[in-house]
């Protein structure tokens, strides 16, 4: 059952971000519209009903006041004389009131329009001695709803019925409800369309960015330009994605070049080893001198191949080294590297350093300094003057008295596998200074090289902002 969930999730149709935005916008608008419409309709209905009820009670109160203040008979409320301005007109002036007059015993003396029902309570009201006593109820006449009030005239003279049709009010409110519902539906539909348009406008660049990401994932091509218009979050995301693709493309190109250059450089020692290995089959037939030269050459090629592989590995993964940065005294680091170089090369190395302390990876920094010293010793093998190492602030430079640097070689000496014409016959892989540059760059610094006045070369690097710098001591 659990294994089927991913497959079911893939079969389930995916809802786009634009659809989510549009539905969310429409849902919020629908909620607000329905709430506002309901509250508005409820308030309007209350006001209309209360107002109509208030008017009817006012008419009934006026009628009660009339019959109490005046000695009125049923005929005073007849409607046979249209020009007669009597008590009946006072009842109908404020609203369309249906008036029906009852005589003694409940007989209809003047029929209303429509005729109102006469109940037992109405008949008893016609016999009351006290004027103004009122009977109230609601009734239905031909599917129309009425409020009815029967007011006794007193002394058994009869009663007057007044009625208000409130089904008209309910019809009006029903129509208002229908219009409110239609308006709410139109607003919700319009909100859905506006939400869809806004969602399309907002997510259009995200859709394009998603398409580019899917194309890159499918084709594995990194040389794709991402349009990054706008200064909002989507624009920033596009620019960041474009920059990421550029960096990945550069990294892929560097890896490709590294593999090509490594393959080219590995061919030479491997070819030499293969040739020497072929001679091992008849080593007993070779003169003693030739055998010694063969063994020496194989040792040299094996050592060079080992150094080349180690340097390739270090260059390939050095920038991903997990070593933590710590506070490192450049004077101490240079001192340790100089002691090691003296043992390896037998050359005199003089150190001039101040008390600068930097945040650096100690092992990588030691490797870079050692490479500079070994490079100087290699090109100044027959020199009788000491190699100088100078530390000034976050900069470390090595000065020798060798042949110096050719003008054509200066722009390339930190390139991987680059070897000047004068260095073709010397041991090495051409990776030592490339590693120096990689270490310096990883620490936020840079490398430099120039010819030394009076002969020789000055090659060095500088790191980022030092943790502490003091006065140089020489």
C-alpha positions as CSV (number, residue, x, y, z in Angstrom):
1,X,0.0,0.0,0.0
2,X,2.8,2.4,0.9
3,X,4.7,1.6,-2.3
4,X,1.6,2.7,-4.4
5,X,1.5,6.2,-2.9
6,X,4.2,7.7,-5.0
7,X,2.6,6.3,-8.2
8,X,-0.8,7.6,-7.1
9,X,0.7,11.0,-6.4
10,X,2.2,11.0,-9.9
11,X,-1.2,10.1,-11.4
12,X,-3.0,12.8,-9.5
13,X,-3.2,16.0,-11.6
14,X,-0.9,18.7,-10.4
15,X,-2.4,22.1,-9.7
16,X,-0.3,25.0,-11.0
17,X,0.7,27.9,-8.8
18,X,-1.4,30.2,-11.0
19,X,-4.5,28.1,-10.4
20,X,-3.8,28.1,-6.6
21,X,-3.5,31.9,-6.6
22,X,-6.7,32.3,-8.7
23,X,-8.7,29.9,-6.5
24,X,-7.4,31.5,-3.3
25,X,-8.2,35.0,-4.6
26,X,-11.7,33.9,-5.6
27,X,-12.2,32.0,-2.3
28,X,-11.2,35.0,-0.2
29,X,-13.3,37.3,-2.3
30,X,-16.3,34.9,-2.1
31,X,-16.0,34.8,1.7
32,X,-15.8,38.5,2.0
33,X,-18.6,39.1,-0.5
34,X,-20.9,36.6,1.1
35,X,-20.2,37.9,4.5
36,X,-20.8,41.5,3.5
37,X,-23.9,40.6,1.4
38,X,-25.4,38.6,4.3
39,X,-24.8,41.3,6.8
40,X,-26.1,44.0,4.5
41,X,-29.2,42.1,3.6
42,X,-29.8,41.2,7.2
43,X,-29.5,44.8,8.3
44,X,-31.7,46.1,5.4
45,X,-34.3,43.4,6.2
46,X,-34.4,44.3,9.8
47,X,-34.7,48.0,9.1
48,X,-37.6,47.4,6.6
49,X,-39.5,45.0,8.9
50,X,-39.0,47.2,11.9
51,X,-40.1,50.3,10.0
52,X,-43.2,48.7,8.6
53,X,-44.1,47.3,12.0
54,X,-43.5,50.7,13.6
55,X,-45.8,52.3,11.0
56,X,-48.6,49.8,11.6
57,X,-48.4,50.2,15.3
58,X,-48.5,54.0,14.8
59,X,-51.7,53.6,12.7
60,X,-53.3,51.4,15.4
61,X,-52.3,53.8,18.1
62,X,-53.9,56.7,16.2
63,X,-57.1,54.7,15.8
64,X,-57.2,53.9,19.5
65,X,-56.7,57.6,20.2
66,X,-59.5,58.5,17.9
67,X,-62.1,56.2,19.4
68,X,-61.1,57.2,22.9
69,X,-61.3,60.9,22.3
70,X,-64.3,61.0,20.0
71,X,-67.7,59.4,20.1
72,X,-67.5,57.6,16.7
73,X,-70.0,55.4,15.1
74,X,-69.3,52.8,12.3
75,X,-70.6,55.1,9.6
76,X,-67.9,57.6,10.4
77,X,-65.4,55.2,8.8
78,X,-67.5,54.4,5.6
79,X,-65.7,55.0,2.3
80,X,-68.9,55.8,0.3
81,X,-68.0,59.5,0.1
82,X,-64.7,59.9,-1.6
83,X,-64.6,63.6,-0.8
84,X,-65.2,63.0,2.9
85,X,-62.2,63.8,4.9
86,X,-62.8,61.9,8.1
87,X,-61.2,59.5,10.6
88,X,-60.7,56.9,7.9
89,X,-58.5,59.3,5.9
90,X,-56.3,59.7,8.9
91,X,-55.7,56.0,9.0
92,X,-54.8,55.6,5.3
93,X,-52.7,58.7,5.0
94,X,-49.5,57.3,6.5
95,X,-49.7,53.9,4.7
96,X,-51.8,51.8,2.5
97,X,-54.0,50.5,5.2
98,X,-56.9,48.1,4.5
99,X,-59.9,49.3,6.6
100,X,-63.0,47.2,7.3
101,X,-65.8,48.4,9.5
102,X,-67.8,46.0,11.7
103,X,-71.3,46.8,13.0
104,X,-73.1,45.4,16.1
105,X,-72.6,41.7,16.5
106,X,-69.7,41.5,14.0
107,X,-71.7,42.2,10.8
108,X,-69.5,43.8,8.1
109,X,-70.8,47.4,7.7
110,X,-68.1,48.5,5.2
111,X,-66.1,45.8,3.5
112,X,-62.3,46.2,3.1
113,X,-60.4,45.5,0.0
114,X,-59.7,42.7,0.1
115,X,-62.3,41.6,2.6
116,X,-60.8,40.8,6.0
117,X,-61.9,37.7,7.9
118,X,-64.0,38.2,11.0
119,X,-63.1,36.0,13.9
120,X,-64.9,35.3,17.1
121,X,-62.5,37.7,18.9
122,X,-63.4,40.4,16.3
123,X,-67.1,39.9,17.0
124,X,-66.6,40.1,20.8
125,X,-64.6,43.4,20.2
126,X,-67.8,44.9,18.6
127,X,-69.6,44.4,21.9
128,X,-67.0,46.0,24.2
129,X,-68.2,48.9,26.3
130,X,-64.7,50.4,26.6
131,X,-63.5,52.1,23.5
132,X,-60.0,51.3,22.2
133,X,-59.7,47.7,23.3
134,X,-57.7,46.0,20.6
135,X,-57.4,42.5,19.2
136,X,-54.3,41.7,17.2
137,X,-53.4,38.7,15.0
138,X,-51.9,37.7,11.7
139,X,-53.8,36.1,8.8
140,X,-53.5,35.0,5.2
141,X,-55.8,36.1,2.5
142,X,-55.3,34.6,-1.0
143,X,-51.7,33.7,-0.2
144,X,-51.0,37.2,1.0
145,X,-50.0,37.8,4.6
146,X,-51.5,40.6,6.7
147,X,-51.2,42.1,10.2
148,X,-54.7,42.8,11.5
149,X,-55.8,44.9,14.5
150,X,-59.5,45.2,15.5
151,X,-60.2,48.2,17.7
152,X,-63.5,48.5,19.6
153,X,-65.6,51.7,19.2
154,X,-67.1,51.2,22.6
155,X,-70.6,50.9,24.0
156,X,-71.3,48.0,21.7
157,X,-71.4,50.2,18.6
158,X,-69.0,48.0,16.6
159,X,-65.3,48.0,15.7
160,X,-62.8,49.0,13.0
161,X,-60.4,46.6,11.5
162,X,-57.1,47.8,10.0
163,X,-54.8,45.5,8.2
164,X,-51.3,45.9,6.7
165,X,-50.1,43.5,4.0
166,X,-46.5,42.5,4.9
167,X,-46.1,40.0,2.1
168,X,-45.3,42.9,-0.2
169,X,-42.4,43.7,2.1
170,X,-41.3,40.1,2.1
171,X,-41.5,40.1,-1.7
172,X,-39.4,43.2,-1.8
173,X,-36.9,41.6,0.5
174,X,-36.9,38.4,-1.6
175,X,-36.1,40.4,-4.7
176,X,-33.4,42.2,-2.7
177,X,-32.0,38.9,-1.7
178,X,-32.0,37.6,-5.3
179,X,-30.2,40.7,-6.5
180,X,-27.7,40.5,-3.7
181,X,-27.0,36.8,-4.6
182,X,-26.6,37.7,-8.3
183,X,-24.3,40.6,-7.5
184,X,-22.3,38.4,-5.1
185,X,-22.0,35.7,-7.8
186,X,-20.9,38.3,-10.4
187,X,-18.3,39.8,-7.9
188,X,-17.0,36.3,-7.2
189,X,-16.8,35.4,-10.9
190,X,-15.1,38.7,-11.6
191,X,-12.7,38.2,-8.7
192,X,-11.9,34.7,-10.1
193,X,-11.0,36.2,-13.5
194,X,-9.0,39.0,-11.9
195,X,-7.2,36.5,-9.7
196,X,-6.5,34.3,-12.7
197,X,-5.1,37.4,-14.6
198,X,-3.0,38.5,-11.6
199,X,-1.8,34.9,-11.0
200,X,-0.7,34.6,-14.7
201,X,1.0,38.0,-14.5
202,X,2.8,37.1,-11.2
203,X,3.7,33.5,-12.1
204,X,4.6,34.0,-15.7
205,X,8.3,34.5,-14.9
206,X,8.2,31.6,-12.5
207,X,6.8,29.4,-15.2
208,X,9.6,30.5,-17.6
209,X,12.1,29.8,-14.9
210,X,10.6,26.4,-14.2
211,X,10.8,25.6,-17.9
212,X,14.4,26.6,-18.1
213,X,15.2,24.4,-15.0
214,X,13.4,21.4,-16.6
215,X,15.2,21.9,-19.9
216,X,18.5,22.0,-18.0
217,X,17.6,18.9,-16.1
218,X,16.6,17.1,-19.3
219,X,19.4,18.2,-21.6
220,X,22.1,18.7,-19.0
221,X,23.1,21.8,-20.9
222,X,24.4,24.7,-18.7
223,X,24.9,27.3,-21.4
224,X,21.3,28.6,-21.0
225,X,20.5,32.2,-20.4
226,X,17.8,33.0,-17.9
227,X,15.8,36.2,-18.4
228,X,15.8,38.0,-15.1
229,X,13.7,41.1,-15.5
230,X,12.3,42.9,-12.5
231,X,13.7,43.9,-9.1
232,X,11.3,41.8,-7.0
233,X,11.9,38.3,-5.5
234,X,11.2,36.6,-8.8
235,X,13.8,38.8,-10.6
236,X,16.3,38.1,-7.9
237,X,15.6,34.4,-8.2
238,X,16.1,34.5,-11.9
239,X,19.4,36.4,-11.6
240,X,20.6,34.0,-8.9
241,X,19.6,31.0,-11.1
242,X,21.4,32.5,-14.1
243,X,24.5,33.1,-12.0
244,X,24.3,29.6,-10.7
245,X,24.1,28.2,-14.2
246,X,27.1,30.3,-15.2
247,X,29.2,29.1,-12.3
248,X,28.2,25.5,-13.0
249,X,29.1,25.9,-16.6
250,X,32.5,27.4,-15.6
251,X,33.0,24.5,-13.2
252,X,32.2,22.0,-15.8
253,X,34.6,23.6,-18.2
254,X,37.3,23.7,-15.6
255,X,36.8,20.0,-14.9
256,X,36.9,19.2,-18.6
257,X,40.1,21.1,-19.0
258,X,41.5,19.4,-15.9
259,X,40.8,16.0,-17.3
260,X,42.2,16.9,-20.7
261,X,45.3,18.5,-19.3
262,X,45.8,15.6,-16.8
263,X,45.5,13.0,-19.5
264,X,48.1,14.9,-21.6
265,X,50.5,15.2,-18.8
266,X,50.1,11.6,-17.6
267,X,51.0,10.3,-21.1
268,X,54.7,11.3,-20.8
269,X,55.7,9.5,-17.6
270,X,53.4,6.5,-18.6
271,X,55.0,6.2,-22.0
272,X,58.5,6.4,-20.5
273,X,57.5,3.7,-17.9
274,X,56.0,1.5,-20.6
275,X,59.2,1.8,-22.7
276,X,61.4,1.0,-19.7
277,X,59.2,-1.9,-18.7
278,X,59.6,-3.4,-22.2
279,X,63.4,-3.3,-21.6
280,X,63.1,-5.3,-18.3
281,X,62.6,-8.5,-20.3
282,X,66.2,-8.3,-21.4
283,X,67.7,-6.5,-18.5
284,X,70.3,-9.3,-18.0
285,X,71.6,-8.6,-21.5
286,X,72.2,-4.9,-20.8
287,X,75.5,-3.5,-19.6
288,X,75.8,-2.6,-15.9
289,X,75.7,1.1,-16.7
290,X,72.6,0.7,-18.8
291,X,70.8,-1.3,-16.1
292,X,71.6,1.3,-13.5
293,X,70.4,4.1,-15.8
294,X,67.2,2.2,-16.5
295,X,66.4,1.6,-12.9
296,X,67.2,5.2,-12.0
297,X,65.0,6.5,-14.9
298,X,62.1,4.2,-13.7
299,X,62.4,5.5,-10.2
300,X,62.4,9.1,-11.4
301,X,59.4,8.6,-13.7
302,X,57.5,6.7,-10.9
303,X,58.2,9.5,-8.4
304,X,57.1,12.1,-11.0
305,X,54.0,10.2,-11.8
306,X,53.2,9.8,-8.1
307,X,53.7,13.6,-7.5
308,X,51.6,14.4,-10.5
309,X,48.7,12.2,-9.3
310,X,48.9,13.6,-5.8
311,X,48.9,17.2,-7.1
312,X,46.0,16.5,-9.4
313,X,44.0,15.1,-6.5
314,X,44.8,18.0,-4.3
315,X,44.0,20.5,-7.0
316,X,40.7,18.8,-7.9
317,X,39.3,18.5,-4.3
318,X,41.4,21.2,-2.5
319,X,38.6,23.8,-2.7
320,X,36.2,21.3,-1.0
321,X,38.6,20.5,1.8
322,X,36.8,20.2,5.1
323,X,39.7,21.7,7.1
324,X,38.6,24.5,9.4
325,X,40.1,28.0,9.2
326,X,42.1,28.9,12.3
327,X,44.3,31.8,13.4
328,X,47.7,31.1,11.8
329,X,50.9,33.1,12.4
330,X,52.5,33.6,9.0
331,X,56.0,33.8,10.6
332,X,55.5,30.3,12.2
333,X,54.0,28.8,9.0
334,X,56.8,30.2,6.8
335,X,59.4,29.0,9.4
336,X,58.2,25.4,9.3
337,X,58.0,25.4,5.5
338,X,61.5,26.8,5.2
339,X,62.9,24.2,7.5
340,X,61.4,21.4,5.4
341,X,62.6,23.1,2.2
342,X,66.2,23.3,3.5
343,X,66.2,19.5,4.2
344,X,64.8,18.7,0.8
345,X,66.8,21.0,-1.3
346,X,69.9,21.7,0.8
347,X,69.6,25.4,-0.1
348,X,70.0,28.3,2.4
349,X,66.6,30.0,3.0
350,X,66.3,33.3,4.8
351,X,63.0,34.4,6.3
352,X,62.0,38.0,7.0
353,X,58.5,38.1,8.7
354,X,56.4,40.3,10.8
355,X,53.8,39.1,13.4
356,X,50.8,39.0,11.1
357,X,48.1,36.5,12.1
358,X,45.5,35.4,9.5
359,X,42.5,33.2,9.5
360,X,43.5,30.3,7.2
361,X,43.5,26.6,6.6
362,X,46.9,25.7,8.1
363,X,47.6,22.6,5.9
364,X,46.6,24.4,2.7
365,X,48.7,27.4,3.6
366,X,51.7,25.2,4.4
367,X,51.4,23.5,1.0
368,X,51.2,26.9,-0.9
369,X,54.3,28.3,0.9
370,X,56.3,25.0,0.3
371,X,55.4,25.1,-3.4
372,X,56.8,28.6,-3.7
373,X,60.1,27.6,-2.0
374,X,60.5,24.4,-4.1
375,X,59.7,26.3,-7.3
376,X,62.4,28.9,-6.4
377,X,65.0,26.1,-5.6
378,X,64.2,24.3,-8.8
379,X,64.9,27.3,-11.0
380,X,67.9,28.5,-9.0
381,X,69.6,25.1,-8.6
382,X,73.2,26.4,-9.1
383,X,72.7,29.7,-7.1
384,X,75.1,30.6,-4.3
385,X,72.9,33.3,-2.8
386,X,70.1,32.4,-0.3
387,X,66.5,32.2,-1.2
388,X,64.5,34.9,0.6
389,X,61.0,34.6,2.0
390,X,59.4,37.9,3.0
391,X,56.1,38.2,5.0
392,X,54.6,41.7,4.9
393,X,51.1,41.8,6.4
394,X,48.9,39.1,4.7
395,X,51.4,38.7,1.8
396,X,54.0,36.0,1.4
397,X,56.6,36.2,-1.4
398,X,59.7,34.2,-2.3
399,X,62.6,35.9,-4.0
400,X,65.4,34.0,-5.9
401,X,68.4,34.8,-8.1
402,X,67.5,32.4,-10.9
403,X,67.1,33.2,-14.6
404,X,64.0,35.2,-14.0
405,X,60.7,35.1,-15.9
406,X,60.3,35.6,-19.6
407,X,57.8,38.3,-20.6
408,X,55.7,35.7,-22.5
409,X,55.5,33.4,-19.5
410,X,54.4,36.0,-16.9
411,X,50.6,35.8,-17.7
412,X,50.6,32.0,-17.6
413,X,52.9,30.8,-14.8
414,X,49.9,30.1,-12.5
415,X,48.0,28.2,-15.1
416,X,47.7,24.5,-14.6
417,X,50.3,22.3,-16.4
418,X,51.9,25.4,-17.9
419,X,55.7,25.0,-18.1
420,X,58.0,27.6,-19.6
421,X,60.4,26.6,-22.3
422,X,63.3,26.9,-19.8
423,X,61.5,24.4,-17.5
424,X,60.9,21.6,-20.0
425,X,64.0,19.7,-19.0
426,X,63.3,20.2,-15.2
427,X,61.3,17.8,-13.1
428,X,57.7,18.9,-12.1
429,X,54.1,18.7,-13.3
430,X,53.3,22.4,-13.8
431,X,50.8,22.2,-11.0
432,X,52.7,23.7,-8.1
433,X,52.0,27.4,-8.8
434,X,48.4,26.5,-9.8
435,X,47.9,25.1,-6.3
436,X,49.3,28.3,-4.8
437,X,46.8,30.3,-6.8
438,X,43.9,27.9,-5.7
439,X,44.9,28.3,-2.0
440,X,45.1,32.1,-2.3
441,X,41.8,32.4,-4.1
442,X,40.1,30.1,-1.5
443,X,41.3,32.5,1.2
444,X,40.0,35.6,-0.6
445,X,43.4,36.6,-1.9
446,X,45.4,36.7,-5.1
447,X,48.8,35.8,-6.6
448,X,51.5,37.8,-8.3
449,X,54.8,37.4,-10.1
450,X,57.5,39.7,-11.4
451,X,61.2,39.9,-12.1
452,X,63.5,40.8,-9.4
453,X,65.8,43.8,-9.9
454,X,69.4,42.5,-10.4
455,X,68.2,39.1,-11.6
456,X,65.8,36.4,-10.4
457,X,62.1,36.3,-9.8
458,X,59.6,37.3,-7.1
459,X,56.6,35.1,-6.8
460,X,54.0,35.4,-4.0
461,X,50.4,35.6,-2.8
462,X,48.3,37.6,-0.5
463,X,45.4,36.4,1.6
464,X,42.3,38.2,2.8
465,X,42.1,40.7,5.7
466,X,44.5,39.6,8.4
467,X,43.3,38.8,11.9
468,X,46.1,40.9,13.4
469,X,49.0,42.9,11.9
470,X,52.0,44.3,13.8
471,X,55.3,46.0,13.0
472,X,57.5,43.9,10.7
473,X,60.6,42.3,12.3
474,X,63.5,41.7,9.9
